[in-house]
Amino acid sequence: MNKFEVVLIFSPELSTTNLKSEIENIKNKLVTQSANIINEEDWGLRDLSYNINKFKKAFYNFIQIEASGKMIKDLNRELNQSENLLRYIFIKVNEHQELPTKLNYEKK
């Protein structure tokens, strides 16, 4: 199993309940495809570096997982179908970053 850090960027138009539902949905997809969720962090509503679909802000979520590379490839197809997920990235790491992250400190 490889270690990955995932950043998910969601539409700012989502309500709190819909946002939580979207995140849970993605986490369930990860677990059903035999990924282990190590940690999760909500970075909240943040400014985007550039506009995405005319949005200047978006909700960020950070997840640390252990999964196979093939599972990530399969999951990419599913994530591309989500209208509320603006962007996402899977980054393969040797060791997971210690939480809470620096971005989480800036939020407070």
N, CA, C and O atoms as a GROMACS GRO file, in nm:
protein
  432
    1MET      N    1   0.084  -0.118   0.000
    1MET     CA    2   0.000   0.000   0.000
    1MET      C    3   0.088   0.125   0.000
    1MET      O    4   0.186   0.134   0.074
    2ASN      N    5   0.053   0.219  -0.083
    2ASN     CA    6   0.123   0.346  -0.092
    2ASN      C    7   0.053   0.450  -0.006
    2ASN      O    8  -0.066   0.440   0.022
    3LYS      N    9   0.128   0.550   0.035
    3LYS     CA   10   0.072   0.660   0.115
    3LYS      C   11   0.043   0.778   0.024
    3LYS      O   12   0.126   0.817  -0.058
    4PHE      N   13  -0.076   0.834   0.040
    4PHE     CA   14  -0.118   0.949  -0.041
    4PHE      C   15  -0.176   1.056   0.049
    4PHE      O   16  -0.234   1.027   0.154
    5GLU      N   17  -0.159   1.181   0.007
    5GLU     CA   18  -0.229   1.293   0.068
    5GLU      C   19  -0.320   1.352  -0.039
    5GLU      O   20  -0.276   1.377  -0.151
    6VAL      N   21  -0.445   1.374  -0.003
    6VAL     CA   22  -0.548   1.415  -0.098
    6VAL      C   23  -0.600   1.552  -0.058
    6VAL      O   24  -0.633   1.574   0.058
    7VAL      N   25  -0.607   1.643  -0.154
    7VAL     CA   26  -0.670   1.773  -0.131
    7VAL      C   27  -0.792   1.780  -0.223
    7VAL      O   28  -0.781   1.761  -0.344
    8LEU      N   29  -0.907   1.806  -0.162
    8LEU     CA   30  -1.033   1.817  -0.236
    8LEU      C   31  -1.080   1.961  -0.227
    8LEU      O   32  -1.077   2.022  -0.120
    9ILE      N   33  -1.124   2.018  -0.340
    9ILE     CA   34  -1.172   2.156  -0.343
    9ILE      C   35  -1.317   2.153  -0.393
    9ILE      O   36  -1.344   2.111  -0.506
   10PHE      N   37  -1.409   2.198  -0.307
   10PHE     CA   38  -1.552   2.191  -0.336
   10PHE      C   39  -1.610   2.329  -0.365
   10PHE      O   40  -1.555   2.431  -0.322
   11SER      N   41  -1.719   2.331  -0.436
   11SER     CA   42  -1.790   2.452  -0.471
   11SER      C   43  -1.832   2.530  -0.346
   11SER      O   44  -1.876   2.469  -0.248
   12PRO      N   45  -1.819   2.662  -0.346
   12PRO     CA   46  -1.860   2.742  -0.231
   12PRO      C   47  -2.012   2.754  -0.219
   12PRO      O   48  -2.062   2.805  -0.119
   13GLU      N   49  -2.086   2.709  -0.320
   13GLU     CA   50  -2.231   2.716  -0.317
   13GLU      C   51  -2.295   2.603  -0.236
   13GLU      O   52  -2.416   2.604  -0.213
   14LEU      N   53  -2.215   2.507  -0.192
   14LEU     CA   54  -2.269   2.395  -0.115
   14LEU      C   55  -2.307   2.438   0.025
   14LEU      O   56  -2.237   2.518   0.088
   15SER      N   57  -2.419   2.386   0.074
   15SER     CA   58  -2.456   2.408   0.213
   15SER      C   59  -2.369   2.319   0.301
   15SER      O   60  -2.303   2.228   0.251
   16THR      N   61  -2.369   2.343   0.429
   16THR     CA   62  -2.286   2.264   0.521
   16THR      C   63  -2.324   2.116   0.515
   16THR      O   64  -2.236   2.030   0.513
   17THR      N   65  -2.452   2.086   0.512
   17THR     CA   66  -2.495   1.946   0.509
   17THR      C   67  -2.457   1.880   0.377
   17THR      O   68  -2.416   1.764   0.375
   18ASN      N   69  -2.472   1.953   0.266
   18ASN     CA   70  -2.434   1.896   0.136
   18ASN      C   71  -2.284   1.874   0.126
   18ASN      O   72  -2.238   1.776   0.068
   19LEU      N   73  -2.206   1.967   0.183
   19LEU     CA   74  -2.061   1.953   0.183
   19LEU      C   75  -2.020   1.829   0.263
   19LEU      O   76  -1.938   1.750   0.216
   20LYS      N   77  -2.076   1.813   0.382
   20LYS     CA   78  -2.045   1.695   0.463
   20LYS      C   79  -2.085   1.567   0.392
   20LYS      O   80  -2.015   1.466   0.399
   21SER      N   81  -2.198   1.572   0.323
   21SER     CA   82  -2.246   1.456   0.248
   21SER      C   83  -2.149   1.420   0.134
   21SER      O   84  -2.120   1.303   0.113
   22GLU      N   85  -2.101   1.520   0.062
   22GLU     CA   86  -2.004   1.498  -0.046
   22GLU      C   87  -1.874   1.436   0.007
   22GLU      O   88  -1.820   1.343  -0.052
   23ILE      N   89  -1.826   1.490   0.119
   23ILE     CA   90  -1.702   1.438   0.178
   23ILE      C   91  -1.721   1.294   0.224
   23ILE      O   92  -1.635   1.209   0.199
   24GLU      N   93  -1.832   1.266   0.291
   24GLU     CA   94  -1.861   1.130   0.337
   24GLU      C   95  -1.873   1.035   0.218
   24GLU      O   96  -1.829   0.920   0.225
   25ASN      N   97  -1.933   1.082   0.111
   25ASN     CA   98  -1.949   1.001  -0.009
   25ASN      C   99  -1.813   0.960  -0.066
   25ASN      O  100  -1.792   0.845  -0.102
   26ILE      N  101  -1.720   1.055  -0.073
   26ILE     CA  102  -1.586   1.027  -0.123
   26ILE      C  103  -1.512   0.933  -0.027
   26ILE      O  104  -1.444   0.840  -0.071
   27LYS      N  105  -1.525   0.958   0.102
   27LYS     CA  106  -1.460   0.871   0.200
   27LYS      C  107  -1.515   0.728   0.191
   27LYS      O  108  -1.440   0.632   0.204
   28ASN      N  109  -1.645   0.714   0.169
   28ASN     CA  110  -1.705   0.581   0.153
   28ASN      C  111  -1.651   0.511   0.028
   28ASN      O  112  -1.626   0.391   0.030
   29LYS      N  113  -1.634   0.587  -0.081
   29LYS     CA  114  -1.576   0.530  -0.202
   29LYS      C  115  -1.434   0.480  -0.176
   29LYS      O  116  -1.395   0.374  -0.223
   30LEU      N  117  -1.357   0.558  -0.100
   30LEU     CA  118  -1.221   0.517  -0.066
   30LEU      C  119  -1.221   0.387   0.014
   30LEU      O  120  -1.145   0.295  -0.016
   31VAL      N  121  -1.307   0.380   0.115
   31VAL     CA  122  -1.310   0.262   0.202
   31VAL      C  123  -1.360   0.139   0.127
   31VAL      O  124  -1.307   0.030   0.147
   32THR      N  125  -1.461   0.156   0.042
   32THR     CA  126  -1.514   0.040  -0.032
   32THR      C  127  -1.412  -0.013  -0.132
   32THR      O  128  -1.419  -0.130  -0.172
   33GLN      N  129  -1.318   0.070  -0.174
   33GLN     CA  130  -1.213   0.025  -0.265
   33GLN      C  131  -1.086  -0.010  -0.189
   33GLN      O  132  -0.976  -0.007  -0.245
   34SER      N  133  -1.101  -0.044  -0.062
   34SER     CA  134  -0.996  -0.095   0.027
   34SER      C  135  -0.883   0.004   0.057
   34SER      O  136  -0.768  -0.037   0.073
   35ALA      N  137  -0.915   0.130   0.065
   35ALA     CA  138  -0.818   0.231   0.109
   35ALA      C  139  -0.833   0.251   0.260
   35ALA      O  140  -0.944   0.240   0.314
   36ASN      N  141  -0.725   0.280   0.327
   36ASN     CA  142  -0.729   0.311   0.470
   36ASN      C  143  -0.720   0.462   0.488
   36ASN      O  144  -0.624   0.524   0.442
   37ILE      N  145  -0.818   0.522   0.554
   37ILE     CA  146  -0.815   0.664   0.582
   37ILE      C  147  -0.740   0.683   0.713
   37ILE      O  148  -0.783   0.634   0.818
   38ILE      N  149  -0.628   0.753   0.707
   38ILE     CA  150  -0.542   0.773   0.824
   38ILE      C  151  -0.589   0.895   0.904
   38ILE      O  152  -0.614   0.885   1.024
   39ASN      N  153  -0.600   1.009   0.838
   39ASN     CA  154  -0.642   1.134   0.902
   39ASN      C  155  -0.722   1.217   0.804
   39ASN      O  156  -0.718   1.196   0.683
   40GLU      N  157  -0.794   1.313   0.860
   40GLU     CA  158  -0.869   1.407   0.778
   40GLU      C  159  -0.866   1.543   0.845
   40GLU      O  160  -0.866   1.554   0.968
   41GLU      N  161  -0.865   1.648   0.762
   41GLU     CA  162  -0.864   1.783   0.815
   41GLU      C  163  -0.952   1.872   0.727
   41GLU      O  164  -0.942   1.867   0.604
   42ASP      N  165  -1.037   1.951   0.788
   42ASP     CA  166  -1.122   2.045   0.716
   42ASP      C  167  -1.054   2.181   0.718
   42ASP      O  168  -1.033   2.238   0.825
   43TRP      N  169  -1.018   2.233   0.600
   43TRP     CA  170  -0.951   2.362   0.593
   43TRP      C  171  -1.050   2.475   0.574
   43TRP      O  172  -1.011   2.592   0.578
   44GLY      N  173  -1.176   2.444   0.554
   44GLY     CA  174  -1.280   2.546   0.547
   44GLY      C  175  -1.282   2.623   0.416
   44GLY      O  176  -1.222   2.583   0.316
   45LEU      N  177  -1.355   2.735   0.418
   45LEU     CA  178  -1.370   2.822   0.301
   45LEU      C  179  -1.246   2.910   0.288
   45LEU      O  180  -1.212   2.985   0.379
   46ARG      N  181  -1.178   2.899   0.173
   46ARG     CA  182  -1.054   2.973   0.152
   46ARG      C  183  -1.056   3.039   0.014
   46ARG      O  184  -1.131   2.998  -0.075
   47ASP      N  185  -0.973   3.142  -0.001
   47ASP     CA  186  -0.959   3.208  -0.130
   47ASP      C  187  -0.885   3.116  -0.227
   47ASP      O  188  -0.793   3.044  -0.187
   48LEU      N  189  -0.925   3.118  -0.353
   48LEU     CA  190  -0.855   3.044  -0.457
   48LEU      C  191  -0.746   3.133  -0.516
   48LEU      O  192  -0.759   3.255  -0.519
   49SER      N  193  -0.639   3.073  -0.564
   49SER     CA  194  -0.531   3.149  -0.628
   49SER      C  195  -0.577   3.210  -0.759
   49SER      O  196  -0.532   3.317  -0.799
   50TYR      N  197  -0.667   3.140  -0.824
   50TYR     CA  198  -0.726   3.188  -0.950
   50TYR      C  199  -0.870   3.140  -0.955
   50TYR      O  200  -0.906   3.044  -0.886
   51ASN      N  201  -0.952   3.205  -1.035
   51ASN     CA  202  -1.093   3.168  -1.044
   51ASN      C  203  -1.108   3.029  -1.108
   51ASN      O  204  -1.041   2.996  -1.206
   52ILE      N  205  -1.196   2.950  -1.049
   52ILE     CA  206  -1.233   2.820  -1.105
   52ILE      C  207  -1.384   2.823  -1.124
   52ILE      O  208  -1.458   2.837  -1.027
   53ASN      N  209  -1.429   2.810  -1.248
   53ASN     CA  210  -1.572   2.817  -1.280
   53ASN      C  211  -1.635   2.944  -1.223
   53ASN      O  212  -1.748   2.941  -1.174
   54LYS      N  213  -1.563   3.054  -1.231
   54LYS     CA  214  -1.607   3.187  -1.185
   54LYS      C  215  -1.618   3.198  -1.033
   54LYS      O  216  -1.675   3.295  -0.983
   55PHE      N  217  -1.564   3.101  -0.959
   55PHE     CA  218  -1.563   3.108  -0.813
   55PHE      C  219  -1.430   3.165  -0.766
   55PHE      O  220  -1.325   3.133  -0.821
   56LYS      N  221  -1.436   3.251  -0.664
   56LYS     CA  222  -1.315   3.309  -0.606
   56LYS      C  223  -1.278   3.241  -0.475
   56LYS      O  224  -1.166   3.256  -0.426
   57LYS      N  225  -1.373   3.165  -0.418
   57LYS     CA  226  -1.351   3.093  -0.293
   57LYS      C  227  -1.399   2.950  -0.310
   57LYS      O  228  -1.477   2.920  -0.401
   58ALA      N  229  -1.351   2.861  -0.223
   58ALA     CA  230  -1.394   2.722  -0.227
   58ALA      C  231  -1.367   2.658  -0.092
   58ALA      O  232  -1.288   2.707  -0.012
   59PHE      N  233  -1.436   2.546  -0.067
   59PHE     CA  234  -1.414   2.468   0.054
   59PHE      C  235  -1.304   2.367   0.029
   59PHE      O  236  -1.306   2.294  -0.070
   60TYR      N  237  -1.206   2.363   0.120
   60TYR     CA  238  -1.093   2.271   0.109
   60TYR      C  239  -1.105   2.160   0.213
   60TYR      O  240  -1.148   2.184   0.326
   61ASN      N  241  -1.066   2.039   0.173
   61ASN     CA  242  -1.061   1.927   0.265
   61ASN      C  243  -0.934   1.849   0.236
   61ASN      O  244  -0.896   1.832   0.120
   62PHE      N  245  -0.866   1.800   0.341
   62PHE     CA  246  -0.738   1.731   0.330
   62PHE      C  247  -0.754   1.593   0.393
   62PHE      O  248  -0.801   1.582   0.506
   63ILE      N  249  -0.713   1.488   0.320
   63ILE     CA  250  -0.726   1.351   0.370
   63ILE      C  251  -0.594   1.279   0.348
   63ILE      O  252  -0.533   1.291   0.241
   64GLN      N  253  -0.551   1.204   0.447
   64GLN     CA  254  -0.433   1.119   0.435
   64GLN      C  255  -0.482   0.975   0.425
   64GLN      O  256  -0.559   0.929   0.509
   65ILE      N  257  -0.437   0.903   0.321
   65ILE     CA  258  -0.483   0.766   0.299
   65ILE      C  259  -0.366   0.673   0.267
   65ILE      O  260  -0.256   0.717   0.234
   66GLU      N  261  -0.394   0.545   0.277
   66GLU     CA  262  -0.306   0.440   0.227
   66GLU      C  263  -0.387   0.361   0.127
   66GLU      O  264  -0.494   0.309   0.160
   67ALA      N  265  -0.337   0.350   0.004
   67ALA     CA  266  -0.413   0.283  -0.102
   67ALA      C  267  -0.317   0.238  -0.212
   67ALA      O  268  -0.200   0.276  -0.214
   68SER      N  269  -0.370   0.156  -0.302
   68SER     CA  270  -0.290   0.113  -0.416
   68SER      C  271  -0.302   0.215  -0.528
   68SER      O  272  -0.401   0.288  -0.536
   69GLY      N  273  -0.203   0.222  -0.613
   69GLY     CA  274  -0.204   0.315  -0.725
   69GLY      C  275  -0.317   0.288  -0.822
   69GLY      O  276  -0.374   0.381  -0.880
   70LYS      N  277  -0.351   0.160  -0.842
   70LYS     CA  278  -0.459   0.124  -0.933
   70LYS      C  279  -0.593   0.176  -0.879
   70LYS      O  280  -0.678   0.220  -0.956
   71MET      N  281  -0.611   0.170  -0.748
   71MET     CA  282  -0.736   0.218  -0.687
   71MET      C  283  -0.750   0.368  -0.711
   71MET      O  284  -0.861   0.416  -0.736
   72ILE      N  285  -0.641   0.443  -0.703
   72ILE     CA  286  -0.643   0.587  -0.726
   72ILE      C  287  -0.684   0.616  -0.870
   72ILE      O  288  -0.764   0.706  -0.896
   73LYS      N  289  -0.631   0.539  -0.962
   73LYS     CA  290  -0.664   0.557  -1.104
   73LYS      C  291  -0.814   0.533  -1.127
   73LYS      O  292  -0.878   0.609  -1.200
   74ASP      N  293  -0.868   0.429  -1.066
   74ASP     CA  294  -1.012   0.400  -1.080
   74ASP      C  295  -1.097   0.509  -1.015
   74ASP      O  296  -1.201   0.547  -1.069
   75LEU      N  297  -1.052   0.558  -0.901
   75LEU     CA  298  -1.128   0.661  -0.829
   75LEU      C  299  -1.129   0.793  -0.907
   75LEU      O  300  -1.227   0.868  -0.899
   76ASN      N  301  -1.023   0.822  -0.981
   76ASN     CA  302  -1.018   0.944  -1.062
   76ASN      C  303  -1.136   0.954  -1.157
   76ASN      O  304  -1.193   1.061  -1.176
   77ARG      N  305  -1.172   0.841  -1.217
   77ARG     CA  306  -1.285   0.840  -1.310
   77ARG      C  307  -1.414   0.882  -1.239
   77ARG      O  308  -1.493   0.960  -1.293
   78GLU      N  309  -1.434   0.831  -1.118
   78GLU     CA  310  -1.555   0.864  -1.043
   78GLU      C  311  -1.556   1.009  -0.997
   78GLU      O  312  -1.660   1.076  -1.004
   79LEU      N  313  -1.442   1.058  -0.951
   79LEU     CA  314  -1.434   1.196  -0.902
   79LEU      C  315  -1.455   1.298  -1.013
   79LEU      O  316  -1.506   1.407  -0.988
   80ASN      N  317  -1.417   1.264  -1.134
   80ASN     CA  318  -1.437   1.355  -1.247
   80ASN      C  319  -1.585   1.378  -1.278
   80ASN      O  320  -1.620   1.475  -1.345
   81GLN      N  321  -1.671   1.290  -1.230
   81GLN     CA  322  -1.814   1.301  -1.256
   81GLN      C  323  -1.884   1.396  -1.160
   81GLN      O  324  -1.996   1.440  -1.188
   82SER      N  325  -1.824   1.429  -1.049
   82SER     CA  326  -1.887   1.513  -0.947
   82SER      C  327  -1.892   1.659  -0.990
   82SER      O  328  -1.789   1.718  -1.025
   83GLU      N  329  -2.011   1.717  -0.988
   83GLU     CA  330  -2.026   1.858  -1.026
   83GLU      C  331  -1.983   1.952  -0.915
   83GLU      O  332  -1.942   2.065  -0.942
   84ASN      N  333  -1.991   1.907  -0.790
   84ASN     CA  334  -1.958   1.993  -0.676
   84ASN      C  335  -1.809   1.993  -0.642
   84ASN      O  336  -1.763   2.081  -0.569
   85LEU      N  337  -1.736   1.898  -0.694
   85LEU     CA  338  -1.592   1.890  -0.670
   85LEU      C  339  -1.521   1.967  -0.782
   85LEU      O  340  -1.516   1.923  -0.896
   86LEU      N  341  -1.465   2.084  -0.746
   86LEU     CA  342  -1.401   2.169  -0.846
   86LEU      C  343  -1.266   2.114  -0.891
   86LEU      O  344  -1.237   2.108  -1.010
   87ARG      N  345  -1.184   2.073  -0.794
   87ARG     CA  346  -1.052   2.018  -0.822
   87ARG      C  347  -1.016   1.918  -0.713
   87ARG      O  348  -1.071   1.921  -0.603
   88TYR      N  349  -0.923   1.829  -0.746
   88TYR     CA  350  -0.868   1.736  -0.648
   88TYR      C  351  -0.729   1.696  -0.692
   88TYR      O  352  -0.694   1.705  -0.810
   89ILE      N  353  -0.650   1.652  -0.596
   89ILE     CA  354  -0.516   1.604  -0.629
   89ILE      C  355  -0.477   1.495  -0.529
   89ILE      O  356  -0.502   1.506  -0.409
   90PHE      N  357  -0.416   1.389  -0.582
   90PHE     CA  358  -0.360   1.282  -0.501
   90PHE      C  359  -0.209   1.296  -0.510
   90PHE      O  360  -0.153   1.294  -0.619
   91ILE      N  361  -0.143   1.309  -0.396
   91ILE     CA  362   0.003   1.324  -0.393
   91ILE      C  363   0.061   1.205  -0.318
   91ILE      O  364   0.029   1.182  -0.202
   92LYS      N  365   0.148   1.130  -0.385
   92LYS     CA  366   0.214   1.016  -0.322
   92LYS      C  367   0.327   1.068  -0.235
   92LYS      O  368   0.410   1.147  -0.280
   93VAL      N  369   0.330   1.024  -0.109
   93VAL     CA  370   0.432   1.069  -0.014
   93VAL      C  371   0.502   0.949   0.049
   93VAL      O  372   0.447   0.839   0.051
   94ASN      N  373   0.622   0.971   0.100
   94ASN     CA  374   0.692   0.864   0.172
   94ASN      C  375   0.638   0.851   0.314
   94ASN      O  376   0.618   0.741   0.364
   95GLU      N  377   0.616   0.966   0.378
   95GLU     CA  378   0.559   0.971   0.513
   95GLU      C  379   0.451   1.077   0.516
   95GLU      O  380   0.463   1.181   0.450
   96HIS      N  381   0.345   1.051   0.594
   96HIS     CA  382   0.238   1.149   0.606
   96HIS      C  383   0.285   1.269   0.688
   96HIS      O  384   0.363   1.256   0.782
   97GLN      N  385   0.234   1.385   0.650
   97GLN     CA  386   0.263   1.508   0.722
   97GLN      C  387   0.196   1.501   0.860
   97GLN      O  388   0.087   1.445   0.874
   98GLU      N  389   0.261   1.557   0.959
   98GLU     CA  390   0.204   1.559   1.094
   98GLU      C  391   0.088   1.658   1.098
   98GLU      O  392   0.098   1.769   1.046
   99LEU      N  393  -0.020   1.617   1.160
   99LEU     CA  394  -0.138   1.706   1.172
   99LEU      C  395  -0.140   1.769   1.308
   99LEU      O  396  -0.088   1.709   1.402
  100PRO      N  397  -0.197   1.886   1.326
  100PRO     CA  398  -0.262   1.970   1.226
  100PRO      C  399  -0.161   2.038   1.135
  100PRO      O  400  -0.049   2.068   1.177
  101THR      N  401  -0.202   2.061   1.012
  101THR     CA  402  -0.114   2.125   0.914
  101THR      C  403  -0.106   2.274   0.937
  101THR      O  404  -0.183   2.331   1.014
  102LYS      N  405  -0.012   2.337   0.868
  102LYS     CA  406   0.006   2.481   0.880
  102LYS      C  407  -0.120   2.556   0.834
  102LYS      O  408  -0.156   2.658   0.892
  103LEU      N  409  -0.187   2.506   0.730
  103LEU     CA  410  -0.309   2.572   0.681
  103LEU      C  411  -0.418   2.569   0.786
  103LEU      O  412  -0.496   2.664   0.795
  104ASN      N  413  -0.425   2.466   0.863
  104ASN     CA  414  -0.525   2.458   0.969
  104ASN      C  415  -0.497   2.561   1.079
  104ASN      O  416  -0.591   2.617   1.137
  105TYR      N  417  -0.370   2.587   1.108
  105TYR     CA  418  -0.335   2.690   1.206
  105TYR      C  419  -0.374   2.829   1.157
  105TYR      O  420  -0.422   2.911   1.235
  106GLU      N  421  -0.355   2.854   1.026
  106GLU     CA  422  -0.386   2.987   0.970
  106GLU      C  423  -0.535   3.016   0.978
  106GLU      O  424  -0.575   3.132   0.988
  107LYS      N  425  -0.617   2.913   0.974
  107LYS     CA  426  -0.763   2.930   0.974
  107LYS      C  427  -0.812   2.986   1.106
  107LYS      O  428  -0.912   3.058   1.109
  108LYS      N  429  -0.743   2.954   1.215
  108LYS     CA  430  -0.789   2.991   1.350
  108LYS      C  431  -0.762   3.133   1.386
  108LYS      O  432  -0.796   3.176   1.496
   0.00000   0.00000   0.00000
